[in-house]
């Protein structure tokens, strides 16, 4: 059964897409730890990040860097944190999380809630800062 991320990649369910390449997709996390919390996924469904072939993993990191730079320009933060947990969804993904402190990347914290309109506005702002 395809992961929820494959359904997002295939546009079967709505999401706030930030950026797309031939190999990767970035979209806002629906359960964010911070405003602008974005997920980067490979379009190829691979469960464990260290099972991704080296070429695709390198492309994923370069793509994540580009998206992180746009997030930095779009939301107030000291820097963008990166996390790979790999237990929530059986599809490898990178969390890009705007940080003010180390506590901002604590996944046991309550998740933030934004309206659909707020999520759309956040995504549009990040997209406008992509270089």
N, CA and C of each residue as an Amber inpcrd file, in Angstrom:
protein
   393
   0.8510000  -1.1850000   0.0000000   0.0000000   0.0000000   0.0000000
   0.8940000   1.2460000   0.0000000   0.6120000   2.1910000  -0.8880000
   1.4410000   3.4010000  -0.9540000   1.3520000   4.2270000   0.3330000
   2.4570000   4.8630000   0.6780000   2.4680000   5.7260000   1.8600000
   1.6560000   6.9870000   1.5890000   1.3430000   7.6910000   2.6540000
   0.6370000   8.9670000   2.5100000   1.4700000   9.9380000   1.6740000
   2.7960000   9.8210000   1.7350000   3.6420000  10.7120000   0.9440000
   3.5190000  10.4300000  -0.5490000   3.3460000   9.1820000  -0.9340000
   3.1160000   8.8500000  -2.3520000   1.7980000   9.4700000  -2.8000000
   0.7950000   9.4630000  -1.9350000  -0.4880000  10.0890000  -2.2780000
  -0.3300000  11.6010000  -2.4560000   0.5520000  12.2180000  -1.6610000
   0.8350000  13.6490000  -1.8180000   1.6070000  13.8750000  -3.1220000
   2.6280000  13.0610000  -3.3630000   3.4200000  13.1730000  -4.5910000
   2.5320000  13.0460000  -5.8230000   1.5880000  12.1030000  -5.7790000
   0.6800000  11.8580000  -6.9090000  -0.5060000  12.8130000  -6.9450000
  -0.5360000  13.7590000  -5.9910000  -1.6070000  14.7720000  -5.9050000
  -2.9850000  14.1300000  -5.6630000  -2.9810000  13.0030000  -4.9690000
  -4.2320000  12.3310000  -4.6240000  -4.8590000  12.9360000  -3.3770000
  -4.0370000  13.5700000  -2.5530000  -4.5400000  14.2920000  -1.3850000
  -3.8850000  15.6730000  -1.3890000  -4.5720000  16.6710000  -0.8580000
  -4.0310000  18.0370000  -0.8930000  -2.8570000  18.2060000   0.0670000
  -1.9790000  19.1250000  -0.2940000  -0.8580000  19.4920000   0.5710000
  -0.3890000  20.8870000   0.1610000   0.4190000  21.4660000   1.0010000
   0.9940000  22.7840000   0.7170000   2.4080000  22.5720000   0.2020000
   2.5020000  22.3790000  -1.1030000   3.7770000  22.0800000  -1.7300000
   4.6310000  23.3420000  -1.7990000   5.8880000  23.1740000  -1.4230000
   6.8570000  24.2660000  -1.4160000   7.6870000  24.2390000  -2.6900000
   8.2280000  23.0660000  -3.0150000   9.1250000  22.9430000  -4.1660000
   9.0890000  21.5100000  -4.6740000   9.4860000  21.3760000  -5.9480000
   9.4980000  20.0540000  -6.5610000  10.6550000  19.9830000  -7.5530000
  11.2910000  18.8400000  -7.5860000  12.3100000  18.5570000  -8.5890000
  11.9350000  17.2300000  -9.2410000  12.7590000  16.7760000 -10.1270000
  12.5030000  15.4950000 -10.7710000  12.4740000  14.3620000  -9.7440000
  13.2750000  14.5040000  -8.6740000  13.4440000  13.4210000  -7.7080000
  12.8330000  13.6500000  -6.3380000  12.5110000  14.9040000  -5.9920000
  12.1000000  15.2290000  -4.6240000  10.8960000  16.1680000  -4.5900000
  10.2340000  16.1600000  -3.4430000   9.1160000  17.0630000  -3.2060000
   9.2520000  17.6060000  -1.7870000   8.9640000  18.8900000  -1.6110000
   8.9570000  19.5230000  -0.2900000   7.5720000  20.0970000  -0.0540000
   7.0340000  19.8630000   1.1390000   5.7090000  20.3650000   1.4860000
   5.6400000  20.6120000   2.9840000   4.7260000  21.5050000   3.3810000
   4.5720000  21.8110000   4.8070000   4.0780000  20.5990000   5.5680000
   4.6500000  20.3960000   6.7480000   4.1960000  19.3370000   7.6520000
   2.8370000  19.7300000   8.2020000   1.8820000  18.8120000   8.1920000
   0.5470000  19.1240000   8.7190000   0.5140000  19.0910000  10.2460000
   1.5850000  18.5650000  10.8600000   1.7130000  18.5590000  12.3170000
   3.0230000  19.2610000  12.6890000   3.0950000  20.5820000  12.4360000
   4.3730000  21.2840000  12.5800000   4.7990000  21.5420000  14.0130000
   6.1240000  21.5350000  14.1920000   6.7140000  21.9570000  15.4590000
   6.9420000  23.4570000  15.4710000   7.0250000  24.0620000  14.2800000
   7.2600000  25.4950000  14.1460000   6.6390000  25.9700000  12.8360000
   6.3600000  27.2470000  12.7690000   5.8620000  27.8390000  11.5310000
   6.9090000  27.6350000  10.4410000   6.5000000  27.0190000   9.3300000
   7.4140000  26.7600000   8.2250000   8.0260000  25.3660000   8.2300000
   7.6900000  24.5460000   9.2260000   8.1910000  23.1620000   9.3140000
   7.8250000  22.4370000   8.0180000   8.8410000  21.9890000   7.3090000
   8.6740000  21.4170000   5.9770000   9.2640000  20.0210000   5.9200000
   8.6370000  19.1620000   5.1320000   9.1520000  17.8120000   4.8950000
   9.6980000  17.7310000   3.4790000  10.8170000  17.0550000   3.3300000
  11.3990000  16.7810000   2.0200000  11.4000000  15.2650000   1.8530000
  10.8110000  14.8070000   0.7540000  10.7230000  13.3700000   0.4920000
  11.2590000  13.0510000  -0.8990000  11.8360000  11.8630000  -1.0530000
  12.1680000  11.4320000  -2.4060000  10.8720000  10.9630000  -3.0750000
  10.7640000  11.1570000  -4.3660000   9.5710000  10.6830000  -5.0680000
   9.5500000   9.1570000  -5.1460000  10.7130000   8.5670000  -5.0940000
  10.8170000   7.1100000  -5.0580000  10.5330000   6.6650000  -3.6270000
   9.6250000   5.7290000  -3.4630000   9.2560000   5.2730000  -2.1180000
  10.3140000   4.3190000  -1.5670000  11.0390000   4.8420000  -0.5760000
  12.0430000   4.0640000   0.1490000  11.7570000   4.3060000   1.6250000
  11.6660000   3.2430000   2.4040000  11.2910000   3.3630000   3.8080000
  12.3750000   4.0190000   4.6620000  13.6150000   3.5750000   4.5230000
  14.6960000   3.9710000   5.4220000  15.6870000   4.8480000   4.6670000
  15.9890000   6.0020000   5.2180000  16.8220000   6.9710000   4.5020000
  18.1710000   6.3940000   4.0930000  18.7310000   5.5020000   4.8970000
  20.0390000   4.9490000   4.5620000  19.9550000   3.7780000   3.5770000
  18.7490000   3.5060000   3.0870000  18.5770000   2.5650000   1.9760000
  18.4770000   3.3050000   0.6380000  18.4320000   4.6250000   0.6750000
  18.3860000   5.4300000  -0.5490000  19.7670000   5.3860000  -1.2000000
  19.8020000   5.2090000  -2.5160000  21.1060000   5.1650000  -3.1900000
  21.8040000   6.5180000  -3.0380000  23.1210000   6.4910000  -3.1080000
  23.9410000   7.6700000  -2.8230000  23.5970000   8.8600000  -3.7070000
  23.3480000   8.6160000  -4.9760000  23.0520000   9.7170000  -5.9040000
  21.7540000  10.4250000  -5.5140000  20.7190000   9.6580000  -5.2240000
  19.4470000  10.2590000  -4.8260000  19.5630000  10.9470000  -3.4740000
  20.2940000  10.3450000  -2.5450000  20.4620000  10.9750000  -1.2330000
  21.1810000  12.3210000  -1.3610000  22.1810000  12.3920000  -2.2250000
  22.8920000  13.6580000  -2.4570000  21.9420000  14.6940000  -3.0610000
  21.1140000  14.2690000  -4.0030000  20.1320000  15.1880000  -4.6060000
  19.1350000  15.6660000  -3.5520000  18.7330000  14.7640000  -2.6820000
  17.7790000  15.1140000  -1.6250000  18.3610000  16.1620000  -0.6790000
  19.6440000  16.0100000  -0.3310000  20.2840000  16.9720000   0.5760000
  20.4500000  18.3280000  -0.0910000  20.8500000  18.3540000  -1.3600000
  20.9890000  19.6300000  -2.0760000  19.6370000  20.3110000  -2.2130000
  18.5970000  19.5360000  -2.5020000  17.2350000  20.0650000  -2.6030000
  16.8010000  20.6180000  -1.2450000  17.0960000  19.8850000  -0.1670000
  16.7530000  20.3350000   1.1920000  17.4480000  21.6480000   1.5260000
  18.6880000  21.7870000   1.1060000  19.4360000  23.0280000   1.3580000
  18.7440000  24.2120000   0.6890000  18.3410000  24.0350000  -0.5550000
  17.6520000  25.1060000  -1.2940000  16.3560000  25.5020000  -0.5830000
  15.5930000  24.5090000  -0.1490000  14.3300000  24.7780000   0.5500000
  14.6010000  25.4370000   1.9020000  15.6110000  24.9560000   2.6260000
  15.9470000  25.5330000   3.9350000  16.3030000  27.0110000   3.8140000
  17.0450000  27.3710000   2.7810000  17.4070000  28.7790000   2.5710000
  16.1550000  29.6330000   2.3510000  15.1720000  29.0950000   1.6360000
  13.9180000  29.8220000   1.4130000  13.1210000  29.9500000   2.7080000
  13.1270000  28.9060000   3.5270000  12.4240000  28.9730000   4.8130000
  13.0590000  30.0530000   5.6800000  14.3990000  30.0970000   5.7220000
  15.1200000  31.0990000   6.5240000  14.7270000  32.5230000   6.1430000
  14.4760000  32.7450000   4.8720000  14.0870000  34.0700000   4.3940000
  12.6130000  34.3730000   4.6590000  11.8540000  33.3620000   5.0480000
  10.4000000  33.4920000   5.1330000   9.8390000  33.5480000   6.5410000
  10.5160000  32.9330000   7.4930000  10.0190000  32.9190000   8.8730000
  11.1380000  33.3430000   9.8180000  10.7760000  33.9250000  10.9170000
  11.7610000  34.3570000  11.9010000  12.3670000  33.1410000  12.5820000
  13.6870000  33.0080000  12.4600000  14.3770000  31.8970000  13.1130000
  15.8650000  32.1910000  13.1440000  16.5610000  31.4840000  14.0230000
  18.0200000  31.6220000  14.0740000  18.6770000  30.7550000  13.0120000
  18.0870000  29.6030000  12.7630000  18.5630000  28.7090000  11.7110000
  17.5310000  27.6180000  11.4750000  17.8110000  26.7900000  10.4830000
  16.9210000  25.6840000  10.1760000  17.5630000  24.4030000  10.7040000
  16.8220000  23.7140000  11.5580000  17.2730000  22.4200000  12.0550000
  16.8430000  21.3290000  11.0930000  17.5650000  20.2360000  11.1260000
  17.2560000  19.1040000  10.2580000  17.1490000  17.8550000  11.1290000
  16.1300000  17.0520000  10.8510000  15.9460000  15.8050000  11.5970000
  15.4530000  14.7280000  10.6500000  15.9400000  13.5350000  10.8930000
  15.4480000  12.3560000  10.1970000  15.1130000  11.3530000  11.2910000
  13.8350000  11.0830000  11.4630000  13.4040000  10.1490000  12.4910000
  13.1170000   8.7900000  11.8390000  12.2070000   8.8060000  10.8850000
  11.9640000   7.6100000  10.0950000  11.0190000   6.5960000  10.6810000
  10.3140000   6.9450000  11.7440000   9.3920000   5.9840000  12.3530000
   7.9240000   6.3040000  12.0950000   7.6320000   7.5410000  11.7430000
   6.2380000   7.9800000  11.6380000   5.5500000   7.4830000  10.3770000
   6.2360000   7.5330000   9.2550000   5.6800000   7.1610000   7.9520000
   6.7100000   6.2660000   7.2700000   6.2940000   5.1470000   6.6770000
   7.2610000   4.2560000   6.0350000   7.7320000   4.7680000   4.6710000
   8.2250000   6.0010000   4.6560000   8.7520000   6.6410000   3.4540000
   9.7790000   7.6520000   3.9630000  11.0230000   7.4820000   3.5820000
  12.1010000   8.3390000   4.0750000  11.7450000   9.8160000   3.8950000
  12.0630000  10.6280000   4.8940000  11.8000000  12.0590000   4.7990000
  12.7010000  12.8350000   5.7530000  12.9560000  14.0640000   5.3560000
  13.7810000  14.9880000   6.1240000  12.8750000  16.0940000   6.6500000
  12.9710000  16.3710000   7.9450000  12.2590000  17.4990000   8.5590000
  13.1710000  18.7180000   8.5050000  12.6730000  19.8170000   7.9960000
  13.3580000  21.1120000   8.0450000  12.5530000  21.9870000   8.9960000
  13.1510000  22.3380000  10.1280000  12.4050000  22.9980000  11.1980000
  13.0650000  24.3230000  11.5830000  12.3440000  25.4430000  11.4240000
  12.8750000  26.7300000  11.8850000  13.1040000  26.6900000  13.4030000
  14.2770000  27.1370000  13.8310000  14.6590000  27.0560000  15.2490000
  14.9630000  28.4150000  15.8500000  14.4880000  28.5910000  17.0660000
  14.9200000  29.6900000  17.9210000  15.7800000  29.1280000  19.0540000
  15.5020000  27.8670000  19.4260000  16.2670000  27.1810000  20.4730000
  16.2410000  25.6860000  20.1830000  17.0520000  24.9470000  20.9000000
  17.1120000  23.4990000  20.7150000  15.7670000  22.8410000  21.0520000
  14.9850000  23.4520000  21.9220000  13.6780000  22.8960000  22.2800000
  12.7040000  22.8670000  21.1020000  12.9420000  23.6890000  20.0990000
  12.0390000  23.7550000  18.9460000  12.0620000  22.4870000  18.1010000
  13.0370000  21.6220000  18.3210000  13.1370000  20.3950000  17.5390000
  12.7920000  19.1600000  18.3930000  12.1330000  19.4050000  19.5120000
  11.6990000  18.3480000  20.4160000  10.3680000  17.7880000  19.9210000
  10.3890000  16.5960000  19.3680000   9.1920000  16.0060000  18.7670000
   8.1460000  15.5630000  19.7840000   8.4620000  15.5990000  21.0610000
   7.4580000  15.2590000  22.0730000   6.6010000  16.4690000  22.4560000
   6.9850000  17.6600000  21.9810000   6.1970000  18.8710000  22.2430000
   4.8660000  18.8030000  21.5060000   3.8550000  19.5010000  22.0010000
   2.5910000  19.5810000  21.2520000   2.8190000  20.2400000  19.8990000
   2.1280000  19.7390000  18.9130000   2.2570000  20.2940000  17.5600000
   1.4220000  21.5590000  17.4460000   1.8390000  22.4440000  16.5550000
   1.1200000  23.6940000  16.3170000  -0.0450000  23.4380000  15.3700000
  -1.0130000  24.3240000  15.4050000  -2.1500000  24.2360000  14.4900000
  -2.3040000  25.5630000  13.7840000  -2.3610000  25.4970000  12.4680000
  -2.5830000  26.6720000  11.6450000  -3.8090000  26.4130000  10.7860000
  -4.5480000  27.4600000  10.4940000  -5.7070000  27.3110000   9.6100000
  -5.2210000  26.9840000   8.2000000  -6.1220000  26.5080000   7.3730000
  -5.7830000  26.2100000   5.9710000  -5.2640000  27.4620000   5.2730000
  -5.8690000  28.6030000   5.5840000  -5.4400000  29.8620000   4.9730000
  -4.0290000  30.2370000   5.4250000  -3.7350000  30.0440000   6.7290000
  -2.3920000  30.3400000   7.2390000  -1.3490000  29.4250000   6.5900000
  -1.6750000  28.1500000   6.4670000  -0.7430000  27.1960000   5.8480000
  -0.4690000  27.5930000   4.3990000  -1.5090000  27.9760000   3.6960000
  -1.3530000  28.3920000   2.2970000  -0.4550000  29.6250000   2.2140000
  -0.6580000  30.5850000   3.1070000   0.1430000  31.8120000   3.1080000
   1.6140000  31.5160000   3.4430000   1.8480000  30.6170000   4.3920000
   3.2220000  30.2370000   4.7500000   3.9030000  29.6020000   3.5390000
   3.2090000  28.6660000   2.8960000   3.7780000  27.9920000   1.7160000
   4.0810000  28.9920000   0.6040000   3.1700000  29.9180000   0.3630000
   3.3730000  30.9150000  -0.6990000   4.5900000  31.7830000  -0.4000000
   4.7500000  32.1740000   0.8740000   5.8890000  33.0130000   1.2360000
   7.1950000  32.2590000   1.0250000   7.2520000  30.9970000   1.4510000
   8.4740000  30.2150000   1.2690000   8.7620000  30.0470000  -0.2290000
   7.7400000  29.6940000  -0.9920000   7.9190000  29.5300000  -2.4520000
   8.4790000  30.8080000  -3.0760000   8.0030000  31.9710000  -2.5990000
   8.4590000  33.2350000  -3.1790000   9.9360000  33.5040000  -2.9020000
  10.5030000  32.8220000  -1.9200000  11.9060000  33.0120000  -1.5730000
  12.8300000  31.9180000  -2.0900000  12.3090000  31.0000000  -2.8880000
  13.1500000  29.9580000  -3.4810000  14.1040000  30.5860000  -4.4880000
  15.3280000  30.1660000  -4.4770000  16.3410000  30.6640000  -5.4270000
  16.8700000  29.5320000  -6.2490000
